[in-house]
């Protein structure tokens, strides 16, 4: 079951990336903060209506504090990712960011004694290398297109320290969050899956509401949540992915982490299909290598 849950997560979060990109308004300096608000609202509503009302799952609010180390890592990394969309292209940022799966797998292997058969270890290595190479090829392609068009882009929006720092921070912080998640749900079994997910989503709701109050009260910025359709769709797919992710990470954390990190491939493919961009042969090779590696991770599960 973990394999199918992980695949749904890959699809959902890859699709969310597309809508994050479409919803990023470079003319609105508070676009990232508004995304935090909307994602928080959708996640909070999901936790309340699905878990609490529909399933009747009892929730102890102290679990939010217990799970806070994990929730804070995820929310912080996502907020950084939203800001980073203003400074670097998604097709470059996403593969770098999602190298976090390799970070978490390495931490689990070193500190939690997690095990993999040798071919799964090879698959993780292939995914990690292929994701990195995709970021290199994307940068090369973007530079070529700029050269042909003659456009000049401010360095701070491209391969500068200011631009690259956002996906790097996302990678490290999200990788640490996934490592902690593996410890909480798979290794130490501190919380059951539904309590962990409710804790995360209610925490995100609180962060979203506080951000909304800050924007409205301090900055005088209004948010019309019903007209932010792209941010809303991104939040829905983000929440869908989170729902299936919790079940997958609780079952096989060391393998699931790098597998789910490959969702950047879906976002790259969607950007090509819906934004009419093109892939090079080298990019297709990397995508094919990742797809094969993902199948290996599931097929050779012990």
Buried (B, 14 or more C-beta within 10 A) or exposed (E): EBBEBBBBBBBBBBBBBBBBBBBBBEEEEBBBBBBBBBBBBBBBBBBBEBBBEEEEBEBEEEBBEBBBBBBBBBBBBBBBBBBBBBBBBBBBBBBBBBBBBBBBBBBBBEEBEBEBEEEBBEBBBBBBBBBBBBBBBBBEBBEEEEEEEEEEEEEEBBEEEBBBBBBBBBBBBBBBBBBBBBBBBBBEEBBBBBBBBBBBBBBBBBBBBEBBEBBEEEEEBEBEBEEBEBBBBBBBBBBBBBBBBBBBBBBBBBBBBBBBBBBBBBBBBBBBEEEEBEBEEBBEBBBEBBBBBBEBBBEBBE
